[in-house]
Amino acid sequence: MLPDKSGQYAALYRPIHMIGLELGISVASCALRGEPTGAPTGFRSDVVATAKRALKAGEMLDGEGGFCVWGKQTTADRSLERGLLPLGLAHNVKLKRDIAEGEAIAWADVAYDADDNAVKVRREMEAAFGRRNAAAEAAL
């Protein structure tokens, strides 16, 4: 963080976005001005559940902000190829096997409810956007 000489203003640079700070601005821009704050052209990045510590089979994951997992950004291609579990769905799911500290957790590593709406939407998204979009990539 780089404050100005007065100490009243500062600039913070992050190579990632800060959803907690950006969400309100995005909602207001859309609702009040009718303008989007972003327009994705593809599925290029993912935040996957990663073990904060050695985890044992049978443990229940406690999701974002908990004691079991943290989010690690990875490419969407890698996430899909390895079948990695999104951080947002790493809550109240039971581990099927031991996971080493720092290891990414896969769908196959947890017992999840396939009928859960969030899981259904994510799996549909993976199927729809998991294929490379050559036209969108060429436009970049």
C-alpha positions, 0 to 999 in steps of 0.5 A, a space after each residue: 500500500 502506497 500512501 500519499 504524503 498527507 497519509 489521507 489517500 493510498 493506492 493498493 495494488 493486487 494482481 487479483 481482485 478483491 471480491 469483498 470490496 468490489 461486489 457492492 460497486 458492481 451491484 450498484 453499477 448494474 442496478 442504478 446505472 444499468 452497466 455491467 462491471 465485467 463481461 467474461 469471455 471464457 472460463 480461464 481461472 478457478 479458485 480450488 480448495 487446498 488443504 491448510 493442514 494434513 487432513 484425514 479421511 472422514 473429516 468434514 471440510 469447513 469451507 472458506 474462512 475455516 480451519 481446513 482449506 484455503 483457496 488457491 487460484 489455478 487455471 481453469 484448464 488445470 482445474 478441469 483436467 484434475 477435477 479439482 473442487 472449487 473453494 465455494 463448494 468445500 463446505 460440509 463435505 466429508 473427505 474420502 481419503 487423507 489429504 496432505 498439507 498444501 494438496 489441492 482437493 478434487 471432487 473425487 476426494 469428497 462425498 458431495 450431494 450431487 442433487 445440491 443446486 450449487 453443485 448442479 450449476 457448477 457441474 453444468 458450468 464445467 460441462 459447458 465451459 470446459 471445452 476450449 473456445 477457440 473463437 474467443 481465444 482468437 479474439 484476444 
